[in-house]
């Protein structure tokens, strides 16, 4: 397994692979890897000849008071996990490598119709940080495919929109949500949960499954469905429900009764930990 810290060395290796006619995939991560991340690597390994995993804790997507400083840096463990599943390369750029002229001198900004609602409304500037760093990674790695998890669905739609509107030659692959046996979506944030909070956390997915069942049965009273689910989560132990909405999977605007495709998006908090989850319905 190759480990690259410089863009030039990485590009040289990627160029060799491409001259050999090999397809290259990218898994962008911030490290602190878990089984969900490894499933993204395995998904791309089935579609590509070579897979590069980037590990970079991106300061520009953290807002004031968020967990940038306490975000775990676990490179040795990450390296061991990636080696165990035969990852071809790890790219570990420094902040200076990623932002040689200073933080956010040039910004890639996806239109506000996608970035000003939901997570964007609560975390101003977050998606500018995401789209800018992903664009940089695409330019540095020059992959044929890149994978993003469904769990961060709004982020996925932001990246898909950036790729489509800027004609970036990268195919975006959506990976399904990896879950625990009880249904909790895997996330690096789960490690912050206490034992008591771990018992409560899977109830977020259970609430979304009930909404999905109602939608499949023909119920289109979106307000009632989300209101009942929100009240249920608060009664079951969640400290706050940031949002719980039934949206159009493309625009992320509120769904209308004549639609047949939905994304149920939710963020609920246990203590300081915000848990994201969603269910995509066709």
C-alpha positions, 0 to 999 in steps of 0.5 A: 500500500502506497502512502503519499503526503505530496500531490506530485508523488500521488499524481505520478503514481496515478499517471502510471496506473492510467497509462496502464489503462486502469480505472482509479477511484477515490474515497474522501475521508477525514480519517477516524475510520470505521466499518462504514468507511471501509464499506465505501472502499470495498464498494469502489474496489468492485468498480475500480482497479485502484482505490485511493483513500484521502485522509484530511481533517478539513478545517474549512467545513467546521463552524465556530464551536464545532468539533474540529479541535477534538476530531480524533486523528487516528492515522496509525489505526486508519492505516492498519484498517485500510491495509487489511482490506488491500487499499492501494494508496492513502493520500494524507495532505497537510493543511499547507499542502491543501491550502498553500495560499491560506484558508479559502482564498478561492472558494467553490460555492454550489448554489444556495438553493441546495446549500442554504437549507437543512444543514446549510441553514444551521452551519453557514459556510459548511458546504463551501468548505466541503465543495472547495476541499472536494474540488481540490481532491478531485484535481489532486487525485484525478480519479475516474470515480469517487464515492460518497455515503448516503448518510450525508445526503445533502453533501452528496447532492452538493457534490453531484451538483458541483460535478454536473454544473462544472463538467468535472470528469468524475463519476459519483457513486452513492454508497448505502448507509452502513448500520449497527444491528439495531439500525444506528447509522455508523458515524465517527460521532457515535464514539461520543455517545454514552452507553445510555445514549447508545441505547436511545440513538437507534430510535431515530432510524425507527422513527424514519422507518415508520414514516416510510411505511406511512408514505408507502401506504399512501399517507401524504399528510407530511406535516402530521407524520413529521410532527408525530415523529418529532414528538416521539423522538423527544419523548424517547430521550433525544434532547433536540430534533434539529429537523425532520423533513420529507423532501424531494430527493433532487432539490431537497425542497419539501415534498408535494403530494403528487410526488412518488420519490422522497428522502426523509431527512433527520438530525437529532441530538443526544447531548452535544452529538448530532446524529444524521439519518435518512431514508430514500424512497422510490 
